[in-house]
Amino acid sequence: MNFDLNIGRYVAGTSPIHRLDPRTKLGLALFLCIGILQGTSATATAWHCVLATILFGVSGLKARFVARNLRPFAYLAGMILVSHVLINGAGSWQTGMSVGLRLLVMVSVVSLFSWTTQPLATVAGLRQLGSPLAKLKLPVDAAATSIGLAMRFAPIVVSEAQTVLRAQAARGADFRGVRRKLAFIVPLLGALFDRSFARAEVLAEAMQARGYDPSAFRTSYHRLGFRAVDVIAFAYVAVWLGGAVIMERYAP
C-alpha cells in the first residue's frame, strides 16, 4: 500500500501561477469547478482536459509528481465509468467517461492551486474575501484559520499513514491482494484517528499557550494586490469557460 501523496502541500516555484493573488486562485477555482461539472458534451470534456493540461504546463510542476498524486483520483474516475456501465448498460459509457474525466479535471485544478499557494496566503485570501461577512458578525477569521489548519494537517495525516504502514511492514504485515488491503483499512483508520487527535490536542494547547484569540484584530505584513498576471488568469478562465459553453451548445 502506497500513501506517498502530497495533498495540500505547497510546492515552491516562480511560475505565473505561483505569483497569482490567492484571492484570484480561490475565485477561479470556484468558477472552474462550477463550469467543469456543467454538461456532458464529449467535445467540451476534451476542451477541459486540454486547457487543464496547459495550466499544469505553465505551473512548472513535474509531470511525475502530478501523475503520482492524481493517480487515486484517476482510479475513482475509472470506478465512475464502470458503475455507469453496470447500472445503465453499455450504451452509457460515454456519459460515465465524461463525468469521470470532468471530476478528474476539477480535482486536478483544485490540487494545482493548493500546490502553488502557501497555506498562510490561502488564509489571508479567505479573510479578505470574507471581510464583508465579518461586518455581519460572522466568524470569518476563525473559519479561515480552521481551513488553514486543515490544509496543514493533510500532509501530516499522510505522513502518519506512512509511519503506520512502515511499522506494520516491519512486523511482517503482508499487503498483497485486494482482500488483505481492505482488511487492513479498519486498523489503519483507527491508528490514524488516534494519532491525528493527539496532534490536534498538542496544536490546540500550543495555540492557547501563545494566547491565540480568534476575535482579535489582525494586520498583515504582506498586503495582497491584483497585478497584470491576475488579469491574464481571469481572461484565460473566461476563454476556458466560454469555449466550454459554446461546445456544450453546438458540439456533440
KEVEX-59058 format. One record per atom (N, C-alpha, C, CB): residue in three letters; x, y, z. Coordinates in steps of 0.02 Angstrom, whole numbers, padded with zeros to 5 digits, always signed. Glycine has a CB too. Layout:
// residues N
AlaXYZ...
***
This chain:
// residues 252
Met+00042-00060+00000Met+00000+00000+00000Met+00044+00062+00000Met-00048+00000+00061Asn+00025+00112-00041Asn+00067+00171-00050Asn+00027+00233-00033Asn+00093+00175-00122Phe+00053+00272+00016Phe+00022+00335+00035Phe+00069+00393+00021Phe+00001+00334+00109Asp+00111+00387-00029Asp+00160+00438-00045Asp+00125+00494-00085Asp+00220+00409-00085Leu+00083+00533-00050Leu+00045+00586-00082Leu+00066+00653-00052Leu-00030+00575-00074Asn+00055+00707-00089Asn+00070+00774-00067Asn+00007+00816-00068Asn+00125+00806-00110Ile-00045+00792-00034Ile-00109+00826-00032Ile-00103+00888+00011Ile-00165+00779-00007Gly-00120+00946-00017Gly-00120+01008+00022Gly-00051+01035+00038Gly-00156+00998+00084Arg+00002+01008+00008Arg+00070+01029+00023Arg+00094+01079-00030Arg+00118+00968+00026Tyr+00123+01134-00007Tyr+00146+01186-00052Tyr+00211+01164-00086Tyr+00157+01252-00015Val+00215+01175-00152Val+00274+01160-00191Val+00302+01227-00215Val+00258+01112-00251Ala+00361+01245-00191Ala+00390+01310-00208Ala+00404+01316-00282Ala+00454+01321-00168Gly+00397+01376-00308Gly+00409+01388-00379Gly+00402+01462-00395Gly+00362+01348-00422Thr+00419+01480-00456Thr+00416+01550-00478Thr+00373+01558-00541Thr+00486+01577-00492Ser+00329+01511-00553Ser+00287+01514-00613Ser+00235+01569-00606Ser+00253+01446-00625Pro+00202+01589-00662Pro+00148+01638-00658Pro+00092+01617-00611Pro+00120+01651-00727Ile+00078+01552-00607Ile+00025+01529-00562Ile+00046+01538-00489Ile+00007+01455-00576His+00109+01528-00474His+00133+01540-00406His+00126+01614-00387His+00207+01518-00399Arg+00133+01659-00436Arg+00131+01730-00422Arg+00061+01759-00419Arg+00171+01767-00474Leu+00010+01719-00434Leu-00058+01743-00432Leu-00079+01761-00360Leu-00106+01692-00461Asp-00122+01811-00355Asp-00150+01829-00290Asp-00192+01770-00265Asp-00193+01894-00295Pro-00188+01753-00201Pro-00228+01696-00176Pro-00302+01705-00185Pro-00213+01684-00103Arg-00327+01767-00183Arg-00398+01779-00195Arg-00416+01761-00267Arg-00416+01852-00181Thr-00371+01775-00313Thr-00382+01756-00383Thr-00388+01681-00390Thr-00326+01783-00428Lys-00342+01645-00357Lys-00343+01572-00362Lys-00407+01543-00331Lys-00282+01542-00327Leu-00428+01569-00275Leu-00488+01544-00243Leu-00550+01556-00286Leu-00498+01576-00174Gly-00555+01617-00314Gly-00612+01633-00357Gly-00613+01592-00420Gly-00612+01706-00374Leu-00554+01585-00453Leu-00551+01547-00515Leu-00564+01473-00502Leu-00483+01556-00548Ala-00540+01447-00446Ala-00554+01377-00430Ala-00628+01365-00423Ala-00517+01356-00366Leu-00663+01411-00390Leu-00736+01404-00382Leu-00771+01407-00449Leu-00763+01459-00336Phe-00754+01456-00491Phe-00786+01462-00557Phe-00773+01401-00600Phe-00762+01525-00592Leu-00711+01376-00598Leu-00694+01318-00639Leu-00730+01255-00616Leu-00618+01307-00638Cys-00735+01246-00550Cys-00771+01187-00525Cys-00844+01188-00548Cys-00767+01184-00448Ile-00876+01247-00545Ile-00945+01252-00567Ile-00951+01240-00642Ile-00974+01320-00548Gly-00906+01271-00680Gly-00909+01265-00753Gly-00892+01196-00778Gly-00864+01315-00784Ile-00844+01163-00747Ile-00822+01098-00771Ile-00877+01045-00762Ile-00759+01076-00735Leu-00914+01050-00708Leu-00965+01000-00693Leu-01030+01010-00731Leu-00979+00999-00620Gln-01035+01063-00771Gln-01095+01076-00809Gln-01092+01039-00876Gln-01106+01151-00821Gly-01145+01001-00892Gly-01149+00969-00958Gly-01111+00904-00962Gly-01124+01016-01010Thr-01122+00870-01020Thr-01090+00805-01032Thr-01062+00799-01102Thr-01140+00749-01020Ser-01054+00854-01138Ser-01029+00851-01206Ser-00958+00823-01208Ser-01031+00921-01239Ala-00946+00776-01253Ala-00879+00747-01259Ala-00828+00798-01283Ala-00881+00687-01307Thr-00850+00843-01329Thr-00805+00894-01354Thr-00785+00942-01299Thr-00837+00932-01412Ala-00834+00962-01258Ala-00819+01008-01202Ala-00774+00974-01151Ala-00883+01032-01169Thr-00784+00909-01140Thr-00741+00873-01093Thr-00669+00872-01117Thr-00767+00801-01083Ala-00660+00859-01182Ala-00592+00861-01210Ala-00562+00931-01204Ala-00594+00839-01284Trp-00604+00983-01213Trp-00581+01052-01206Trp-00556+01065-01134Trp-00639+01101-01224His-00594+01041-01085His-00572+01049-01015His-00506+01014-01003His-00626+01021-00968Cys-00497+00955-01030Cys-00435+00917-01020Cys-00376+00953-01050Cys-00442+00847-01050Val-00384+00980-01111Val-00329+01014-01145Val-00308+01077-01107Val-00349+01032-01217Leu-00357+01118-01087Leu-00339+01181-01054Leu-00312+01169-00984Leu-00400+01226-01050Ala-00335+01115-00950Ala-00306+01098-00885Ala-00233+01075-00894Ala-00348+01043-00851Thr-00219+01038-00947Thr-00151+01017-00961Thr-00105+01077-00973Thr-00149+00970-01021Ile-00130+01126-01010Ile-00091+01188-01021Ile-00077+01222-00955Ile-00129+01235-01069Leu-00127+01224-00911Leu-00119+01256-00846Leu-00063+01222-00806Leu-00185+01254-00807Phe-00061+01156-00808Phe-00008+01120-00772Phe+00060+01133-00804Phe-00022+01044-00771Gly+00061+01140-00871Gly+00124+01156-00904Gly+00152+01223-00883Gly+00115+01154-00978Val+00108+01272-00874Val+00129+01339-00853Val+00153+01338-00781Val+00071+01389-00862Ser+00124+01294-00740Ser+00141+01293-00668Ser+00213+01271-00655Ser+00094+01248-00631Gly+00243+01234-00701Gly+00311+01210-00691Gly+00317+01149-00646Gly+00351+01264-00663Leu+00262+01119-00626Leu+00264+01059-00585Leu+00286+01000-00628Leu+00196+01045-00553Lys+00324+00954-00598Lys+00348+00896-00634Lys+00290+00849-00650Lys+00402+00860-00594Ala+00292+00821-00710Ala+00239+00776-00732Ala+00234+00714-00687Ala+00249+00755-00805Arg+00291+00689-00665Arg+00290+00629-00622Arg+00257+00645-00555Arg+00362+00603-00611Phe+00271+00703-00528Phe+00240+00724-00465Phe+00164+00729-00472Phe+00269+00791-00441Val+00142+00760-00526Val+00070+00769-00537Val+00036+00701-00547Val+00057+00814-00598Ala+00066+00658-00589Ala+00036+00593-00603Ala+00032+00550-00540Ala+00077+00556-00656Arg+00083+00552-00498Arg+00083+00511-00437Arg+00028+00533-00389Arg+00151+00514-00403Asn+00017+00598-00384Asn-00032+00623-00336Asn-00104+00621-00362Asn-00015+00693-00317Leu-00112+00619-00428Leu-00180+00615-00456Leu-00200+00543-00473Leu-00184+00657-00519Arg-00156+00496-00462Arg-00172+00426-00479Arg-00233+00400-00441Arg-00112+00382-00464Pro-00240+00413-00375Pro-00301+00388-00341Pro-00365+00415-00370Pro-00298+00405-00267Phe-00364+00478-00392Phe-00424+00508-00421Phe-00437+00481-00492Phe-00418+00584-00423Ala-00384+00460-00526Ala-00394+00427-00590Ala-00429+00360-00581Ala-00327+00417-00627Tyr-00410+00324-00527Tyr-00446+00262-00511Tyr-00520+00276-00496Tyr-00413+00226-00451Leu-00533+00331-00460Leu-00602+00349-00445Leu-00641+00364-00509Leu-00604+00410-00398Ala-00610+00398-00556Ala-00643+00412-00620Ala-00658+00347-00657Ala-00599+00457-00664Gly-00612+00299-00654Gly-00625+00234-00684Gly-00682+00197-00651Gly-00563+00191-00682Met-00688+00203-00585Met-00743+00171-00550Met-00810+00202-00569Met-00733+00177-00474Ile-00810+00268-00581Ile-00872+00301-00604Ile-00892+00275-00672Ile-00862+00378-00606Leu-00844+00266-00717Leu-00858+00239-00783Leu-00887+00169-00778Leu-00795+00238-00826Val-00857+00126-00737Val-00881+00057-00730Val-00951+00056-00699Val-00833+00017-00686Ser-00963+00099-00649Ser-01030+00100-00618Ser-01083+00122-00667Ser-01029+00146-00557His-01068+00170-00711His-01116+00192-00761His-01133+00134-00808His-01089+00251-00801Val-01082+00097-00828Val-01094+00041-00874Val-01135-00014-00840Val-01027+00012-00900Leu-01119-00029-00777Leu-01155-00083-00742Leu-01227-00064-00726Leu-01118-00100-00678Ile-01239-00001-00711Ile-01306+00020-00690Ile-01350+00036-00750Ile-01302+00080-00644Asn-01323+00073-00799Asn-01363+00098-00854Asn-01353+00060-00920Asn-01349+00170-00865Gly-01307+00012-00921Gly-01296-00025-00982Gly-01235+00000-01020Gly-01356-00022-01026Ala-01214-00040-01069Ala-01153-00023-01107Ala-01160+00040-01147Ala-01135-00080-01152Gly-01222+00060-01164Gly-01231+00120-01205Gly-01217+00185-01168Gly-01300+00122-01231Ser-01207+00183-01102Ser-01196+00244-01064Ser-01123+00255-01046Ser-01238+00242-01001Trp-01078+00219-01079Trp-01008+00225-01061Trp-00981+00295-01077Trp-00967+00173-01097Gln-01009+00328-01130Gln-00986+00396-01146Gln-01002+00444-01089Gln-01019+00420-01211Thr-01062+00438-01061Thr-01080+00482-01005Thr-01036+00468-00945Thr-01154+00472-00987Gly-01024+00405-00930Gly-00982+00387-00874Gly-00911+00413-00882Gly-00981+00313-00864Met-00884+00408-00943Met-00816+00433-00955Met-00814+00509-00949Met-00792+00411-01025Ser-00866+00543-00975Ser-00868+00616-00970Ser-00870+00639-00898Ser-00928+00643-01008Val-00913+00607-00857Val-00919+00626-00787Val-00853+00612-00750Val-00977+00589-00753Gly-00823+00554-00763Gly-00761+00537-00730Gly-00704+00584-00748Gly-00741+00467-00747Leu-00698+00601-00812Leu-00646+00647-00833Leu-00656+00717-00805Leu-00642+00650-00909Arg-00719+00739-00804Arg-00732+00806-00776Arg-00715+00809-00702Arg-00806+00825-00787Leu-00732+00756-00666Leu-00714+00753-00595Leu-00638+00755-00587Leu-00743+00691-00562Leu-00603+00718-00629Leu-00530+00717-00625Leu-00500+00785-00640Leu-00501+00664-00674Val-00528+00820-00691Val-00503+00887-00708Val-00516+00935-00650Val-00536+00913-00772Met-00576+00931-00621Met-00593+00975-00565Met-00545+00965-00506Met-00666+00964-00543Val-00533+00902-00488Val-00487+00888-00433Val-00416+00911-00451Val-00487+00813-00416Ser-00397+00904-00514Ser-00331+00924-00536Ser-00321+01000-00529Ser-00319+00904-00609Val-00372+01038-00548Val-00367+01111-00544Val-00363+01133-00471Val-00427+01144-00578Val-00405+01105-00428Val-00403+01123-00357Val-00336+01103-00326Val-00461+01089-00318Ser-00310+01044-00344Ser-00246+01022-00319Ser-00190+01068-00343Ser-00232+00950-00340Leu-00194+01089-00406Leu-00143+01134-00433Leu-00140+01199-00394Leu-00158+01149-00507Phe-00197+01228-00379Phe-00197+01290-00341Phe-00172+01280-00270Phe-00267+01320-00340Ser-00185+01222-00240Ser-00160+01209-00173Ser-00085+01197-00173Ser-00195+01148-00142Trp-00058+01166-00226Trp+00013+01155-00231Trp+00052+01219-00244Trp+00028+01105-00285Thr+00021+01269-00273Thr+00056+01330-00291Thr+00038+01389-00246Thr+00039+01348-00363Thr+00005+01376-00190Thr-00015+01430-00144Thr+00006+01411-00073Thr-00091+01444-00147Gln+00042+01455-00040Gln+00061+01442+00029Gln-00001+01444+00074Gln+00113+01494+00053Pro-00004+01400+00125Pro-00063+01399+00169Pro-00078+01466+00201Pro-00053+01348+00223Leu-00026+01503+00222Leu-00039+01568+00252Leu-00069+01617+00202Leu+00026+01597+00280Ala-00048+01612+00139Ala-00078+01655+00088Ala-00150+01637+00075Ala-00038+01650+00022Thr-00165+01572+00078Thr-00235+01550+00069Thr-00279+01577+00125Thr-00239+01473+00067Val-00253+01574+00187Val-00291+01600+00244Val-00302+01675+00236Val-00255+01585+00310Ala-00250+01711+00215Ala-00258+01784+00205Ala-00309+01799+00150Ala-00190+01815+00187Gly-00308+01760+00096Gly-00356+01770+00043Gly-00427+01756+00066Gly-00340+01725-00015Leu-00437+01704+00106Leu-00504+01689+00132Leu-00528+01745+00178Leu-00503+01622+00169Arg-00483+01772+00218Arg-00503+01827+00262Arg-00524+01888+00221Arg-00446+01846+00309Gln-00486+01903+00168Gln-00504+01961+00127Gln-00570+01951+00091Gln-00448+01975+00076Leu-00580+01892+00064Leu-00643+01878+00028Leu-00703+01877+00076Leu-00638+01812-00009Gly-00691+01856+00137Gly-00746+01853+00185Gly-00754+01914+00228Gly-00737+01794+00229Ser-00716+01967+00213Ser-00721+02028+00254Ser-00790+02059+00255Ser-00671+02079+00229Pro-00829+02058+00199Pro-00898+02084+00204Pro-00941+02045+00253Pro-00931+02083+00135Leu-00930+01979+00257Leu-00969+01939+00305Leu-00948+01953+00377Leu-00960+01864+00289Ala-00885+01974+00386Ala-00862+01990+00454Ala-00901+02049+00483Ala-00787+02004+00454Lys-00923+02094+00439Lys-00963+02151+00463Lys-01031+02130+00489Lys-00972+02202+00407Leu-01052+02069+00470Leu-01115+02042+00495Leu-01104+01999+00558Leu-01149+02000+00442Lys-01045+02007+00588Lys-01027+01971+00650Lys-01019+01896+00639Lys-01079+01984+00703Leu-01005+01875+00578Leu-00992+01805+00565Leu-00918+01790+00579Leu-01010+01786+00492Pro-00901+01731+00605Pro-00832+01715+00624Pro-00788+01698+00563Pro-00831+01657+00673Val-00777+01747+00521Val-00738+01735+00460Val-00666+01718+00476Val-00740+01797+00414Asp-00636+01755+00523Asp-00566+01743+00540Asp-00556+01673+00569Asp-00541+01796+00590Ala-00601+01652+00613Ala-00596+01585+00642Ala-00605+01531+00589Ala-00647+01576+00698Ala-00652+01542+00542Ala-00663+01494+00489Ala-00602+01489+00444Ala-00725+01512+00448Ala-00572+01546+00426Ala-00512+01546+00384Ala-00454+01511+00419Ala-00492+01617+00364Thr-00447+01524+00483Thr-00393+01490+00521Thr-00404+01415+00524Thr-00390+01518+00592Ser-00467+01394+00533Ser-00482+01322+00535Ser-00466+01289+00468Ser-00556+01311+00552Ile-00482+01323+00413Ile-00467+01295+00347Ile-00391+01290+00337Ile-00498+01338+00291Gly-00355+01342+00359Gly-00282+01340+00354Gly-00252+01283+00394Gly-00253+01406+00376Leu-00278+01272+00455Leu-00253+01216+00496Leu-00269+01149+00464Leu-00283+01220+00566Ala-00329+01144+00433Ala-00347+01082+00400Ala-00300+01068+00341Ala-00420+01085+00375Met-00282+01121+00304Met-00235+01112+00249Met-00167+01089+00274Met-00228+01178+00209Arg-00146+01115+00331Arg-00082+01094+00358Arg-00084+01022+00385Arg-00060+01141+00414Phe-00144+01001+00406Phe-00150+00934+00435Phe-00150+00880+00381Phe-00213+00930+00477Ala-00170+00897+00320Ala-00173+00846+00267Ala-00106+00812+00256Ala-00197+00878+00202Pro-00050+00849+00246Pro+00014+00814+00240Pro+00034+00775+00302Pro+00069+00864+00224Ile+00013+00800+00361Ile+00030+00765+00423Ile-00006+00698+00427Ile+00011+00808+00484Val-00069+00697+00406Val-00107+00634+00406Val-00075+00584+00359Val-00180+00646+00387Val-00054+00607+00299Val-00020+00563+00252Val+00045+00537+00281Val-00007+00600+00185Ser+00082+00580+00315Ser+00145+00559+00346Ser+00132+00507+00401Ser+00182+00619+00375Glu+00079+00517+00440Glu+00062+00469+00492Glu+00042+00402+00461Glu+00005+00496+00536Ala+00006+00404+00405Ala-00013+00342+00372Ala+00049+00304+00348Ala-00059+00357+00312Gln+00098+00340+00322Gln+00160+00307+00301Gln+00196+00276+00361Gln+00206+00358+00266Thr+00195+00312+00418Thr+00227+00285+00478Thr+00194+00220+00501Thr+00226+00337+00534Val+00127+00220+00501Val+00091+00160+00521Val+00105+00102+00474Val+00015+00174+00525Leu+00106+00116+00409Leu+00119+00063+00360Leu+00188+00034+00368Leu+00110+00090+00289Arg+00238+00078+00379Arg+00306+00053+00389Arg+00311+00010+00453Arg+00356+00111+00393Ala+00275+00032+00505Ala+00276-00006+00567Ala+00244-00075+00557Ala+00240+00032+00623Gln+00189-00077+00521Gln+00157-00142+00508Gln+00200-00186+00463Gln+00088-00131+00475Ala+00232-00156+00413Ala+00276-00195+00370Ala+00336-00223+00408Ala+00301-00152+00311Ala+00362-00184+00456Ala+00417-00207+00497Ala+00397-00267+00541Ala+00444-00151+00541Arg+00333-00272+00555Arg+00308-00328+00595Arg+00287-00387+00552Arg+00249-00306+00638Gly+00300-00382+00487Gly+00286-00437+00442Gly+00218-00436+00410Gly+00294-00500+00479Ala+00184-00379+00409Ala+00118-00375+00377Ala+00125-00383+00302Ala+00083-00308+00394Asp+00078-00419+00272Asp+00077-00432+00200Asp+00017-00396+00170Asp+00076-00509+00185Phe+00030-00348+00125Phe-00023-00308+00095Phe-00041-00330+00025Phe-00004-00235+00095Arg-00015-00387+00004Arg-00030-00411-00064Arg-00101-00438-00067Arg+00021-00464-00085Gly-00135-00419-00121Gly-00204-00442-00130Gly-00254-00391-00106Gly-00214-00507-00093Val-00309-00385-00143Val-00361-00336-00127Val-00393-00351-00059Val-00414-00334-00182Arg-00405-00415-00045Arg-00439-00433+00018Arg-00397-00413+00078Arg-00453-00509+00020Arg-00332-00424+00075Arg-00289-00407+00132Arg-00286-00331+00140Arg-00219-00436+00123Lys-00284-00294+00085Lys-00283-00221+00090Lys-00347-00195+00122Lys-00273-00190+00021Leu-00404-00222+00101Leu-00468-00200+00130Leu-00472-00217+00204Leu-00526-00232+00092Ala-00446-00276+00222Ala-00447-00295+00293Ala-00403-00251+00336Ala-00425-00368+00300Phe-00352-00219+00305Phe-00306-00177+00343Phe-00332-00106+00350Phe-00239-00176+00309Ile-00384-00087+00313Ile-00407-00017+00314Ile-00433+00002+00383Ile-00462-00007+00262Val-00472-00042+00415Val-00503-00026+00480Val-00450-00012+00533Val-00548-00083+00503Pro-00401-00057+00544Pro-00349-00040+00594Pro-00307+00021+00575Pro-00303-00099+00605Leu-00298+00031+00509Leu-00260+00090+00487Leu-00297+00154+00506Leu-00247+00088+00412Leu-00363+00156+00493Leu-00402+00215+00510Leu-00403+00227+00585Leu-00474+00207+00484Gly-00407+00173+00624Gly-00405+00181+00697Gly-00341+00212+00721Gly-00415+00114+00730Ala-00285+00189+00694Ala-00220+00217+00714Ala-00214+00289+00690Ala-00163+00176+00685Leu-00239+00304+00630Leu-00235+00372+00604Leu-00277+00421+00646Leu-00259+00374+00532Phe-00337+00400+00665Phe-00379+00443+00707Phe-00345+00456+00774Phe-00448+00411+00718Asp-00316+00405+00803Asp-00282+00413+00868Asp-00224+00462+00863Asp-00257+00345+00893Arg-00183+00454+00812Arg-00125+00499+00803Arg-00147+00569+00785Arg-00078+00471+00749Ser-00199+00575+00743Ser-00222+00641+00721Ser-00252+00681+00780Ser-00274+00635+00666Phe-00291+00648+00822Phe-00320+00682+00880Phe-00265+00703+00929Phe-00371+00637+00915Ala-00214+00661+00935Ala-00158+00679+00979Ala-00122+00741+00952Ala-00108+00620+00986Arg-00111+00743+00886Arg-00079+00802+00856Arg-00122+00864+00865Arg-00066+00789+00782Ala-00188+00856+00854Ala-00234+00913+00861Ala-00234+00940+00932Ala-00304+00893+00840Glu-00231+00895+00981Glu-00230+00917+01051Glu-00167+00956+01067Glu-00236+00857+01098Val-00110+00932+01041Val-00047+00968+01052Val-00050+01037+01020Val+00012+00928+01024Leu-00078+01041+00959Leu-00083+01105+00925Leu-00129+01154+00963Leu-00109+01095+00854Ala-00185+01129+00987Ala-00231+01171+01024Ala-00199+01198+01088Ala-00295+01132+01042Glu-00162+01156+01123Glu-00128+01178+01184Glu-00074+01230+01167Glu-00096+01118+01220Ala-00039+01221+01111Ala+00012+01269+01091Ala-00019+01337+01074Ala+00052+01243+01031Met-00076+01337+01040Met-00110+01399+01023Met-00136+01434+01086Met-00168+01387+00974Gln-00162+01396+01133Gln-00186+01426+01196Gln-00128+01455+01236Gln-00223+01374+01237Ala-00071+01420+01236Ala-00013+01444+01274Ala+00014+01509+01245Ala+00042+01391+01274Arg+00004+01520+01180Arg+00027+01582+01148Arg-00027+01636+01148Arg+00048+01567+01077Gly-00082+01623+01182Gly-00133+01674+01189Gly-00173+01688+01127Gly-00103+01736+01212Tyr-00184+01637+01086Tyr-00221+01648+01024Tyr-00294+01667+01039Tyr-00219+01585+00979Asp-00317+01721+01007Asp-00386+01745+01015Asp-00416+01751+00946Asp-00389+01813+01054Pro-00465+01709+00928Pro-00494+01711+00860Pro-00531+01776+00845Pro-00540+01654+00850Ser-00551+01813+00896Ser-00588+01875+00884Ser-00544+01937+00884Ser-00641+01883+00937Ala-00479+01929+00892Ala-00434+01986+00895Ala-00423+02016+00825Ala-00366+01966+00925Phe-00410+02081+00822Phe-00396+02114+00759Phe-00325+02098+00737Phe-00406+02191+00765Arg-00317+02082+00672Arg-00251+02063+00646Arg-00233+02105+00586Arg-00251+01988+00629Thr-00169+02118+00581Thr-00142+02152+00523Thr-00100+02102+00483Thr-00099+02213+00543Ser-00080+02122+00423Ser-00041+02077+00380Ser+00023+02111+00359Ser-00083+02057+00317Tyr+00078+02073+00363Tyr+00142+02100+00342Tyr+00145+02109+00267Tyr+00200+02055+00365His+00118+02061+00230His+00116+02064+00157His+00046+02083+00135His+00138+01996+00125Arg+00040+02139+00101Arg-00026+02161+00077Arg-00042+02127+00010Arg-00027+02237+00069Leu-00103+02104+00005Leu-00125+02072-00057Leu-00143+02125-00109Leu-00185+02025-00045Gly-00129+02111-00171Gly-00144+02158-00225Gly-00148+02122-00292Gly-00092+02214-00228Phe-00194+02146-00335Phe-00202+02116-00401Phe-00151+02148-00449Phe-00274+02126-00427Arg-00124+02105-00492Arg-00074+02128-00541Arg-00095+02105-00611Arg-00004+02101-00524Ala-00051+02119-00659Ala-00068+02102-00728Ala-00077+02027-00737Ala-00013+02127-00775Val-00038+01987-00701Val-00044+01914-00708Val-00112+01890-00685Val+00012+01879-00667Asp-00143+01925-00638Asp-00211+01906-00616Asp-00262+01921-00670Asp-00229+01943-00551Val-00254+01977-00705Val-00299+01993-00760Val-00293+01941-00815Val-00284+02064-00788Ile-00232+01920-00830Ile-00222+01869-00882Ile-00254+01803-00861Ile-00146+01858-00895Ala-00249+01787-00797Ala-00280+01725-00772Ala-00356+01727-00779Ala-00260+01712-00699Phe-00386+01784-00762Phe-00458+01791-00770Phe-00478+01785-00843Phe-00483+01858-00741Ala-00438+01814-00888Ala-00453+01810-00959Ala-00448+01738-00984Ala-00406+01855-00999Tyr-00397+01702-00960Tyr-00388+01632-00980Tyr-00448+01589-00959Tyr-00324+01603-00950Val-00470+01599-00897Val-00527+01560-00872Val-00591+01580-00908Val-00535+01569-00796Ala-00598+01644-00926Ala-00657+01666-00963Ala-00660+01632-01031Ala-00657+01743-00972Val-00602+01628-01065Val-00599+01592-01130Val-00613+01518-01119Val-00530+01602-01163Trp-00586+01490-01066Trp-00597+01419-01049Trp-00671+01404-01042Trp-00560+01401-00984Leu-00704+01441-00998Leu-00775+01426-00984Leu-00820+01448-01042Leu-00797+01461-00920Gly-00802+01503-01076Gly-00841+01524-01134Gly-00838+01473-01190Gly-00818+01591-01159Gly-00779+01447-01203Gly-00772+01394-01254Gly-00810+01332-01236Gly-00700+01378-01265Ala-00811+01315-01171Ala-00848+01256-01149Ala-00923+01265-01159Ala-00833+01241-01076Val-00948+01325-01145Val-01020+01338-01155Val-01039+01332-01228Val-01039+01409-01128Ile-00997+01359-01272Ile-01011+01355-01344Ile-01010+01283-01368Ile-00959+01396-01384Met-00962+01244-01344Met-00958+01174-01364Met-01016+01133-01337Met-00892+01143-01342Glu-01038+01149-01277Glu-01096+01114-01249Glu-01158+01126-01291Glu-01109+01136-01176Arg-01163+01185-01320Arg-01224+01203-01358Arg-01221+01179-01430Arg-01234+01277-01355Tyr-01162+01184-01461Tyr-01159+01172-01533Tyr-01119+01110-01553Tyr-01129+01231-01567Ala-01082+01079-01507Ala-01042+01020-01523Ala-01068+00960-01485Ala-00966+01032-01508Pro-01063+00900-01513Pro-01088+00840-01478Pro-01046+00823-01418Pro-01090+00780-01526
***
